[in-house]
């Protein structure tokens, strides 16, 4: 079917289209829809979206129908509108995919950070729990440094000890905790892997 089947010639088709005759729109639609759809589908690789794009191109063309002087301008406009909408869809799709990848990456990163913070909190809780078993003076030094956040000279002054004695208690407490943590990690490792 040519674009002038229902009309005597291309000019009468364009004039009828410009006047807003639905039969003229139907004829242009019937003749060119499939080629526009194929054009869009080949660009975006999405059948349903290509249908929407071509339908929108016809709606835009119909809204501007009074500006077309000849059939060539009308058809060119349809193809340009279809191409531009298809390219816009591709860009939007790329941005969406990029955003989804970024969200997934950040989600994994946040989850990993939360898991690390949870493990850290559990280890700190375990350290304070095990510190309760330390000899009295070592326990006081450990708690003042790690729970209260005091500096070595402050601890030494408050407890009436030398800085070297405070350092010795701190070192002994940390050594004891390291041994306990290694045993705990070894137990966890065996639980999960053996």
VEXZA-499491 format. One record per residue: chain; residue number from 1; x, y, z of N, C-alpha, C in turn. Coordinates in Angstrom, 3 decimals, always signed. Example, Ala and Ser with C-alpha at 12.3 -4.5 7.8 and 13.67 -1.06 7.14 Angstrom:
VEXZA-499491
['A' 1 [+13.190 -5.690 +7.800] [+12.300 -4.500 +7.800] [+13.200 -3.300 +7.800]] ['A' 2 [+12.850 -2.250 +7.080] [+13.670 -1.060 +7.140] [+12.900 +0.030 +7.870]] 
//
This chain:
VEXZA-499491
['A' 1 [+0.849 -1.162 +0.000] [+0.000 +0.000 +0.000] [+0.900 +1.233 +0.000]] ['A' 2 [+0.719 +2.133 -0.906] [+1.510 +3.360 -0.934] [+0.856 +4.390 -0.042]] ['A' 3 [+1.566 +5.504 +0.191] [+1.050 +6.515 +1.095] [-0.043 +7.368 +0.468]] ['A' 4 [-0.436 +7.073 -0.752] [-1.508 +7.843 -1.403] [-2.697 +6.967 -1.785]] ['A' 5 [-2.807 +5.767 -1.222] [-3.876 +4.847 -1.600] [-5.274 +5.425 -1.411]] ['A' 6 [-5.528 +6.084 -0.308] [-6.867 +6.591 -0.033] [-7.049 +8.025 -0.531]] ['A' 7 [-5.953 +8.621 -0.898] [-6.000 +9.992 -1.382] [-5.430 +10.010 -2.800]] ['A' 8 [-5.820 +10.979 -3.571] [-5.406 +11.034 -4.975] [-3.899 +11.145 -5.133]] ['A' 9 [-3.259 +11.904 -4.261] [-1.813 +12.086 -4.353] [-1.253 +12.445 -2.977]] ['A' 10 [+0.057 +12.560 -2.909] [+0.724 +12.872 -1.634] [+0.280 +14.215 -1.084]] ['A' 11 [+0.094 +15.200 -1.968] [-0.286 +16.534 -1.512] [-1.662 +16.511 -0.862]] ['A' 12 [-2.601 +15.766 -1.434] [-3.940 +15.703 -0.821] [-3.873 +14.973 +0.525]] ['A' 13 [-2.993 +13.995 +0.643] [-2.791 +13.293 +1.925] [-2.255 +14.272 +2.974]] ['A' 14 [-1.229 +15.043 +2.609] [-0.638 +15.993 +3.546] [-1.658 +17.058 +3.936]] ['A' 15 [-2.405 +17.557 +2.984] [-3.414 +18.578 +3.290] [-4.476 +18.025 +4.240]] ['A' 16 [-4.916 +16.796 +3.982] [-5.909 +16.161 +4.868] [-5.310 +15.943 +6.258]] ['A' 17 [-4.052 +15.547 +6.305] [-3.353 +15.356 +7.581] [-3.292 +16.679 +8.338]] ['A' 18 [-2.919 +17.742 +7.646] [-2.827 +19.065 +8.266] [-4.182 +19.542 +8.782]] ['A' 19 [-5.261 +19.180 +8.099] [-6.608 +19.584 +8.523] [-7.079 +18.760 +9.730]] ['A' 20 [-6.349 +17.691 +10.047] [-6.721 +16.876 +11.193] [-7.683 +15.749 +10.860]] ['A' 21 [-7.686 +15.315 +9.625] [-8.573 +14.212 +9.227] [-7.983 +12.896 +9.737]] ['A' 22 [-8.790 +12.185 +10.502] [-8.342 +10.915 +11.085] [-7.986 +9.888 +10.017]] ['A' 23 [-8.671 +9.903 +8.898] [-8.375 +8.951 +7.822] [-6.953 +9.175 +7.296]] ['A' 24 [-6.513 +10.409 +7.240] [-5.155 +10.703 +6.784] [-4.143 +10.186 +7.810]] ['A' 25 [-4.414 +10.429 +9.076] [-3.544 +9.903 +10.134] [-3.489 +8.385 +10.058]] ['A' 26 [-4.629 +7.732 +9.906] [-4.694 +6.264 +9.822] [-3.865 +5.760 +8.657]] ['A' 27 [-3.939 +6.442 +7.519] [-3.184 +5.998 +6.350] [-1.681 +6.119 +6.600]] ['A' 28 [-1.252 +7.237 +7.144] [+0.179 +7.412 +7.445] [+0.614 +6.369 +8.476]] ['A' 29 [-0.215 +6.145 +9.471] [+0.072 +5.162 +10.516] [+0.192 +3.757 +9.919]] ['A' 30 [-0.789 +3.362 +9.126] [-0.790 +2.007 +8.536] [+0.426 +1.771 +7.652]] ['A' 31 [+0.822 +2.796 +6.928] [+1.925 +2.631 +5.983] [+3.286 +2.641 +6.691]] ['A' 32 [+3.437 +3.473 +7.722] [+4.778 +3.696 +8.280] [+5.014 +3.119 +9.669]] ['A' 33 [+3.980 +2.675 +10.349] [+4.147 +2.190 +11.714] [+5.194 +1.072 +11.807]] ['A' 34 [+5.058 +0.060 +10.976] [+5.931 -1.107 +11.094] [+7.404 -0.751 +10.858]] ['A' 35 [+7.684 +0.088 +9.874] [+9.084 +0.446 +9.628] [+9.640 +1.300 +10.772]] ['A' 36 [+8.816 +2.179 +11.354] [+9.251 +2.965 +12.513] [+9.490 +2.064 +13.726]] ['A' 37 [+8.590 +1.104 +13.910] [+8.740 +0.172 +15.033] [+10.027 -0.646 +14.885]] ['A' 38 [+10.292 -1.155 +13.681] [+11.528 -1.910 +13.443] [+12.760 -1.047 +13.711]] ['A' 39 [+12.707 +0.182 +13.267] [+13.810 +1.121 +13.469] [+14.091 +1.301 +14.961]] ['A' 40 [+13.061 +1.567 +15.717] [+13.220 +1.764 +17.159] [+13.655 +0.471 +17.836]] ['A' 41 [+13.019 -0.633 +17.496] [+13.350 -1.919 +18.129] [+14.804 -2.294 +17.888]] ['A' 42 [+15.306 -2.009 +16.686] [+16.707 -2.314 +16.397] [+17.652 -1.449 +17.230]] ['A' 43 [+17.232 -0.255 +17.553] [+18.067 +0.621 +18.374] [+18.035 +0.225 +19.846]] ['A' 44 [+16.845 -0.040 +20.363] [+16.718 -0.237 +21.817] [+16.604 -1.688 +22.247]] ['A' 45 [+16.316 -2.580 +21.308] [+16.209 -4.016 +21.594] [+15.137 -4.330 +22.630]] ['A' 46 [+13.997 -3.650 +22.488] [+12.873 -3.868 +23.408] [+11.579 -3.659 +22.622]] ['A' 47 [+10.881 -4.745 +22.332] [+9.688 -4.681 +21.486] [+8.605 -3.775 +22.052]] ['A' 48 [+8.274 -3.955 +23.322] [+7.181 -3.168 +23.916] [+7.525 -1.695 +24.011]] ['A' 49 [+8.745 -1.412 +24.404] [+9.155 -0.008 +24.498] [+9.180 +0.632 +23.122]] ['A' 50 [+9.562 -0.128 +22.099] [+9.555 +0.401 +20.725] [+8.131 +0.777 +20.317]] ['A' 51 [+7.144 -0.019 +20.712] [+5.745 +0.322 +20.426] [+5.378 +1.656 +21.061]] ['A' 52 [+5.757 +1.835 +22.323] [+5.460 +3.096 +23.021] [+6.149 +4.279 +22.349]] ['A' 53 [+7.382 +4.091 +21.954] [+8.135 +5.172 +21.321] [+7.486 +5.592 +20.009]] ['A' 54 [+7.104 +4.619 +19.193] [+6.489 +4.936 +17.899] [+5.121 +5.587 +18.105]] ['A' 55 [+4.363 +5.102 +19.051] [+3.066 +5.721 +19.347] [+3.256 +7.169 +19.772]] ['A' 56 [+4.225 +7.419 +20.626] [+4.527 +8.797 +21.040] [+4.965 +9.653 +19.854]] ['A' 57 [+5.756 +9.080 +18.955] [+6.199 +9.828 +17.766] [+4.988 +10.240 +16.927]] ['A' 58 [+4.012 +9.344 +16.769] [+2.801 +9.694 +16.030] [+2.000 +10.776 +16.750]] ['A' 59 [+1.929 +10.681 +18.066] [+1.205 +11.709 +18.831] [+1.872 +13.079 +18.680]] ['A' 60 [+3.200 +13.128 +18.738] [+3.917 +14.391 +18.556] [+3.712 +14.933 +17.140]] ['A' 61 [+3.759 +14.028 +16.189] [+3.575 +14.444 +14.798] [+2.168 +14.990 +14.594]] ['A' 62 [+1.197 +14.316 +15.167] [-0.193 +14.755 +15.038] [-0.385 +16.129 +15.703]] ['A' 63 [+0.267 +16.337 +16.823] [+0.156 +17.624 +17.514] [+0.767 +18.753 +16.683]] ['A' 64 [+1.713 +18.440 +15.825] [+2.383 +19.446 +14.983] [+1.947 +19.342 +13.523]] ['A' 65 [+0.842 +18.739 +13.271] [+0.423 +18.422 +11.911] [+0.355 +19.631 +10.976]] ['A' 66 [+0.085 +20.801 +11.488] [-0.074 +21.990 +10.641] [+1.248 +22.480 +10.056]] ['A' 67 [+2.369 +22.024 +10.592] [+3.662 +22.518 +10.109] [+4.197 +21.770 +8.893]] ['A' 68 [+3.608 +20.650 +8.536] [+4.156 +19.839 +7.450] [+3.660 +20.321 +6.090]] ['A' 69 [+4.643 +20.554 +5.195] [+4.331 +21.042 +3.849] [+4.211 +19.909 +2.836]] ['A' 70 [+4.928 +18.811 +3.107] [+4.895 +17.687 +2.161] [+5.057 +16.372 +2.915]] ['A' 71 [+4.833 +15.271 +2.223] [+4.880 +13.937 +2.843] [+6.295 +13.609 +3.322]] ['A' 72 [+7.300 +14.080 +2.564] [+8.687 +13.803 +2.944] [+9.003 +14.427 +4.310]] ['A' 73 [+8.612 +15.654 +4.538] [+8.834 +16.316 +5.822] [+8.116 +15.598 +6.953]] ['A' 74 [+6.906 +15.147 +6.670] [+6.112 +14.405 +7.661] [+6.811 +13.108 +8.058]] ['A' 75 [+7.238 +12.349 +7.054] [+7.896 +11.057 +7.308] [+9.253 +11.282 +7.999]] ['A' 76 [+9.996 +12.281 +7.549] [+11.279 +12.597 +8.193] [+11.067 +12.928 +9.668]] ['A' 77 [+10.049 +13.717 +9.951] [+9.761 +14.073 +11.340] [+9.458 +12.829 +12.170]] ['A' 78 [+8.666 +11.926 +11.628] [+8.349 +10.684 +12.348] [+9.618 +9.892 +12.668]] ['A' 79 [+10.496 +9.766 +11.678] [+11.721 +9.001 +11.914] [+12.651 +9.711 +12.902]] ['A' 80 [+12.749 +11.029 +12.803] [+13.612 +11.765 +13.733] [+13.055 +11.680 +15.152]] ['A' 81 [+11.746 +11.838 +15.294] [+11.125 +11.732 +16.623] [+11.331 +10.331 +17.198]] ['A' 82 [+11.206 +9.321 +16.364] [+11.416 +7.931 +16.800] [+12.868 +7.709 +17.198]] ['A' 83 [+13.779 +8.210 +16.362] [+15.208 +8.048 +16.673] [+15.571 +8.755 +17.980]] ['A' 84 [+15.149 +9.991 +18.131] [+15.484 +10.752 +19.344] [+14.913 +10.098 +20.592]] ['A' 85 [+13.667 +9.663 +20.528] [+13.053 +8.993 +21.686] [+13.773 +7.683 +21.996]] ['A' 86 [+14.191 +6.970 +20.956] [+14.918 +5.709 +21.164] [+16.267 +5.969 +21.823]] ['A' 87 [+16.968 +6.988 +21.352] [+18.267 +7.327 +21.943] [+18.109 +7.811 +23.382]] ['A' 88 [+17.057 +8.588 +23.641] [+16.776 +9.017 +25.021] [+16.514 +7.820 +25.919]] ['A' 89 [+15.762 +6.852 +25.397] [+15.481 +5.636 +26.162] [+16.782 +4.897 +26.487]] ['A' 90 [+17.669 +4.806 +25.512] [+18.950 +4.120 +25.733] [+19.734 +4.830 +26.830]] ['A' 91 [+19.789 +6.162 +26.776] [+20.512 +6.932 +27.796] [+19.891 +6.736 +29.174]] ['A' 92 [+18.566 +6.816 +29.249] [+17.888 +6.627 +30.532] [+18.140 +5.230 +31.076]] ['A' 93 [+18.120 +4.258 +30.187] [+18.361 +2.874 +30.597] [+19.782 +2.702 +31.131]] ['A' 94 [+20.734 +3.360 +30.475] [+22.122 +3.292 +30.950] [+22.233 +3.909 +32.339]] ['A' 95 [+21.568 +5.067 +32.526] [+21.619 +5.717 +33.841] [+20.976 +4.834 +34.907]] ['A' 96 [+19.855 +4.203 +34.559] [+19.193 +3.319 +35.526] [+20.097 +2.154 +35.894]] ['A' 97 [+20.701 +1.539 +34.870] [+21.587 +0.403 +35.138] [+22.776 +0.836 +35.977]] ['A' 98 [+23.313 +2.011 +35.653] [+24.440 +2.525 +36.420] [+24.024 +2.787 +37.867]] ['A' 99 [+22.849 +3.367 +38.039] [+22.347 +3.648 +39.389] [+22.126 +2.347 +40.157]] ['A' 100 [+21.582 +1.333 +39.483] [+21.359 +0.046 +40.144] [+22.690 -0.595 +40.550]] ['A' 101 [+23.686 -0.490 +39.671] [+25.006 -1.043 +40.019] [+25.590 -0.293 +41.214]] ['A' 102 [+25.447 +1.027 +41.222] [+25.969 +1.838 +42.322] [+25.267 +1.493 +43.634]] ['A' 103 [+23.946 +1.337 +43.572] [+23.186 +0.977 +44.769] [+23.622 -0.394 +45.282]] ['A' 104 [+23.781 -1.340 +44.365] [+24.211 -2.680 +44.771] [+25.602 -2.633 +45.400]] ['A' 105 [+26.495 -1.857 +44.784] [+27.850 -1.720 +45.317] [+27.823 -1.102 +46.711]] ['A' 106 [+27.081 +0.000 +46.851] [+27.007 +0.671 +48.152] [+26.332 -0.212 +49.190]] ['A' 107 [+25.317 -0.951 +48.764] [+24.623 -1.849 +49.680] [+25.577 -2.920 +50.198]] ['A' 108 [+26.367 -3.493 +49.285] [+27.352 -4.492 +49.696] [+28.387 -3.873 +50.638]] ['A' 109 [+28.801 -2.657 +50.295] [+29.802 -1.983 +51.109] [+29.250 -1.669 +52.499]] ['A' 110 [+28.021 -1.178 +52.546] [+27.389 -0.866 +53.827] [+27.196 -2.136 +54.641]] ['A' 111 [+26.745 -3.201 +53.972] [+26.551 -4.475 +54.665] [+27.874 -4.974 +55.233]] ['A' 112 [+28.928 -4.907 +54.431] [+30.240 -5.347 +54.899] [+30.708 -4.499 +56.074]] ['A' 113 [+30.495 -3.184 +55.968] [+30.907 -2.290 +57.053] [+30.100 -2.580 +58.312]] ['A' 114 [+28.797 -2.827 +58.149] [+27.956 -3.135 +59.298] [+28.392 -4.451 +59.940]] ['A' 115 [+28.712 -5.438 +59.096] [+29.175 -6.716 +59.636] [+30.491 -6.534 +60.390]] ['A' 116 [+31.391 -5.732 +59.823] [+32.671 -5.478 +60.487] [+32.451 -4.755 +61.816]] ['A' 117 [+31.535 -3.785 +61.835] [+31.233 -3.063 +63.073] [+30.611 -3.996 +64.108]] ['A' 118 [+29.762 -4.896 +63.649] [+29.141 -5.865 +64.550] [+30.199 -6.781 +65.160]] ['A' 119 [+31.103 -7.266 +64.328] [+32.184 -8.132 +64.823] [+33.061 -7.351 +65.800]] ['A' 120 [+33.375 -6.102 +65.440] [+34.186 -5.256 +66.317] [+33.497 -5.067 +67.670]] ['A' 121 [+32.188 -4.779 +67.634] [+31.441 -4.582 +68.881] [+31.439 -5.858 +69.727]] ['A' 122 [+31.286 -7.001 +69.076] [+31.290 -8.269 +69.810] [+32.664 -8.553 +70.416]] ['A' 123 [+33.711 -8.218 +69.662] [+35.067 -8.423 +70.189] [+35.343 -7.498 +71.370]] ['A' 124 [+34.885 -6.266 +71.280] [+35.065 -5.330 +72.400] [+34.295 -5.827 +73.614]] ['A' 125 [+33.081 -6.297 +73.381] [+32.269 -6.830 +74.486] [+32.982 -8.033 +75.119]] ['A' 126 [+33.520 -8.889 +74.279] [+34.260 -10.056 +74.774] [+35.491 -9.610 +75.561]] ['A' 127 [+36.186 -8.584 +75.057] [+37.381 -8.092 +75.745] [+37.031 -7.573 +77.138]] ['A' 128 [+35.965 -6.792 +77.250] [+35.577 -6.266 +78.565] [+35.086 -7.380 +79.476]] ['A' 129 [+34.421 -8.368 +78.897] [+33.959 -9.504 +79.686] [+35.161 -10.283 +80.237]] ['A' 130 [+36.153 -10.526 +79.396] [+37.347 -11.260 +79.833] [+38.200 -10.425 +80.794]] ['A' 131 [+38.145 -9.091 +80.638] [+38.910 -8.214 +81.527] [+38.421 -8.328 +82.973]] ['A' 132 [+37.176 -8.735 +83.151] [+36.641 -8.920 +84.508] [+37.403 -10.015 +85.254]] ['A' 133 [+38.055 -10.911 +84.516] [+38.803 -12.017 +85.122] [+40.254 -11.637 +85.448]] ['A' 134 [+40.700 -10.471 +85.028] [+42.070 -10.026 +85.275] [+42.272 -9.779 +86.772]] ['A' 135 [+43.535 -9.832 +87.225] [+43.834 -9.415 +88.597] [+43.365 -7.965 +88.788]] ['A' 136 [+43.043 -7.585 +89.996] [+42.387 -6.306 +90.308] [+43.112 -5.095 +89.714]] ['A' 137 [+44.425 -4.977 +89.930] [+45.161 -3.794 +89.460] [+45.199 -3.746 +87.926]] ['A' 138 [+45.421 -4.877 +87.262] [+45.453 -4.950 +85.800] [+44.074 -4.585 +85.238]] ['A' 139 [+43.023 -5.079 +85.889] [+41.659 -4.778 +85.454] [+41.392 -3.278 +85.533]] ['A' 140 [+41.800 -2.633 +86.639] [+41.586 -1.190 +86.803] [+42.300 -0.417 +85.693]] ['A' 141 [+43.565 -0.761 +85.452] [+44.354 -0.081 +84.412] [+43.670 -0.258 +83.053]] ['A' 142 [+43.290 -1.477 +82.730] [+42.652 -1.769 +81.442] [+41.362 -0.959 +81.268]] ['A' 143 [+40.521 -0.974 +82.270] [+39.225 -0.274 +82.178] [+39.420 +1.236 +82.056]] ['A' 144 [+40.368 +1.781 +82.804] [+40.587 +3.230 +82.756] [+41.112 +3.662 +81.381]] ['A' 145 [+41.956 +2.837 +80.795] [+42.520 +3.183 +79.480] [+41.489 +2.960 +78.369]] ['A' 146 [+40.860 +1.779 +78.364] [+40.022 +1.413 +77.223] [+38.535 +1.743 +77.374]] ['A' 147 [+38.031 +1.790 +78.579] [+36.619 +2.134 +78.754] [+36.457 +3.639 +78.980]] ['A' 148 [+37.324 +4.183 +79.834] [+37.202 +5.604 +80.176] [+37.995 +6.497 +79.232]] ['A' 149 [+38.941 +5.911 +78.488] [+39.720 +6.675 +77.516] [+40.807 +7.549 +78.113]] ['A' 150 [+41.277 +7.193 +79.297] [+42.312 +8.002 +79.948] [+43.688 +7.688 +79.357]] ['A' 151 [+44.587 +8.653 +79.436] [+45.975 +8.489 +78.986] [+46.785 +7.827 +80.106]] ['A' 152 [+47.920 +7.258 +79.729] [+48.758 +6.550 +80.702] [+49.137 +7.430 +81.906]] ['A' 153 [+49.563 +8.672 +81.696] [+49.910 +9.501 +82.866] [+48.703 +9.744 +83.779]] ['A' 154 [+47.525 +9.893 +83.226] [+46.324 +10.113 +84.032] [+46.016 +8.888 +84.890]] ['A' 155 [+46.151 +7.708 +84.272] [+45.904 +6.462 +85.011] [+46.926 +6.315 +86.129]] ['A' 156 [+48.176 +6.570 +85.786] [+49.245 +6.451 +86.786] [+48.982 +7.375 +87.969]] ['A' 157 [+48.578 +8.602 +87.674] [+48.324 +9.577 +88.738] [+47.138 +9.157 +89.599]] ['A' 158 [+46.052 +8.735 +88.993] [+44.844 +8.376 +89.746] [+45.058 +7.132 +90.604]] ['A' 159 [+45.869 +6.185 +90.115] [+46.089 +4.947 +90.867] [+47.334 +5.021 +91.758]] ['A' 160 [+48.094 +6.096 +91.635] [+49.308 +6.237 +92.442] [+50.375 +5.253 +92.013]] ['A' 161 [+50.461 +4.969 +90.734] [+51.453 +4.037 +90.192] [+52.412 +4.789 +89.273]] ['A' 162 [+53.536 +4.153 +88.986] [+54.460 +4.748 +88.013] [+53.916 +4.475 +86.601]] ['A' 163 [+54.331 +5.308 +85.663] [+53.891 +5.113 +84.269] [+54.359 +3.756 +83.765]] ['A' 164 [+55.563 +3.329 +84.161] [+56.066 +2.016 +83.721] [+55.193 +0.884 +84.247]] ['A' 165 [+54.713 +0.988 +85.456] [+53.829 -0.042 +86.022] [+52.520 -0.080 +85.244]] ['A' 166 [+51.984 +1.108 +84.905] [+50.741 +1.183 +84.112] [+50.978 +0.538 +82.746]] ['A' 167 [+52.130 +0.846 +82.125] [+52.456 +0.255 +80.816] [+52.551 -1.267 +80.918]] ['A' 168 [+53.138 -1.754 +81.998] [+53.284 -3.197 +82.197] [+51.911 -3.860 +82.330]] ['A' 169 [+51.027 -3.261 +83.134] [+49.669 -3.810 +83.298] [+48.915 -3.795 +81.964]] ['A' 170 [+49.065 -2.688 +81.236] [+48.389 -2.584 +79.931] [+48.899 -3.656 +78.977]] ['A' 171 [+50.214 -3.824 +78.898] [+50.806 -4.817 +77.999] [+50.364 -6.227 +78.378]] ['A' 172 [+50.355 -6.510 +79.688] [+49.934 -7.846 +80.139] [+48.461 -8.093 +79.805]] ['A' 173 [+47.631 -7.069 +79.989] [+46.202 -7.207 +79.685] [+45.992 -7.464 +78.190]] ['A' 174 [+46.681 -6.711 +77.347] [+46.541 -6.893 +75.904] [+47.059 -8.253 +75.447]] ['A' 175 [+48.174 -8.694 +76.051] [+48.710 -10.011 +75.703] [+47.711 -11.100 +76.069]] ['A' 176 [+47.125 -10.987 +77.236] [+46.135 -11.961 +77.688] [+44.917 -11.970 +76.747]] ['A' 177 [+44.465 -10.763 +76.371] [+43.308 -10.678 +75.466] [+43.616 -11.248 +74.086]] ['A' 178 [+44.835 -11.003 +73.589] [+45.219 -11.561 +72.286] [+45.153 -13.087 +72.320]] ['A' 179 [+45.654 -13.677 +73.386] [+45.627 -15.134 +73.510] [+44.182 -15.642 +73.544]] ['A' 180 [+43.342 -14.936 +74.282] [+41.932 -15.335 +74.367] [+41.263 -15.202 +72.995]] ['A' 181 [+41.537 -14.086 +72.300] [+40.928 -13.847 +70.984] [+41.381 -14.889 +69.966]] ['A' 182 [+42.655 -15.236 +69.995] [+43.166 -16.249 +69.066] [+42.459 -17.575 +69.310]] ['A' 183 [+42.278 -17.938 +70.583] [+41.560 -19.184 +70.889] [+40.120 -19.108 +70.391]] ['A' 184 [+39.472 -17.958 +70.588] [+38.079 -17.783 +70.139] [+37.991 -17.896 +68.618]] ['A' 185 [+38.892 -17.197 +67.914] [+38.885 -17.237 +66.454] [+39.177 -18.642 +65.940]] ['A' 186 [+40.089 -19.351 +66.610] [+40.400 -20.716 +66.214] [+39.159 -21.608 +66.381]] ['A' 187 [+38.435 -21.416 +67.478] [+37.204 -22.178 +67.716] [+36.166 -21.868 +66.644]] ['A' 188 [+35.997 -20.593 +66.319] [+35.042 -20.198 +65.271] [+35.473 -20.760 +63.937]] ['A' 189 [+36.763 -20.663 +63.621] [+37.287 -21.178 +62.370] [+37.000 -22.682 +62.238]] ['A' 190 [+37.268 -23.426 +63.306] [+36.997 -24.869 +63.291] [+35.517 -25.159 +63.129]] ['A' 191 [+34.685 -24.343 +63.751] [+33.242 -24.546 +63.664] [+32.751 -24.390 +62.236]] ['A' 192 [+33.239 -23.363 +61.525] [+32.762 -23.091 +60.191] [+33.405 -23.929 +59.102]] ['A' 193 [+34.657 -24.329 +59.302] [+35.387 -24.963 +58.210] [+35.721 -26.438 +58.433]] ['A' 194 [+35.460 -26.958 +59.602] [+35.782 -28.385 +59.817] [+34.656 -29.111 +60.449]] 
//
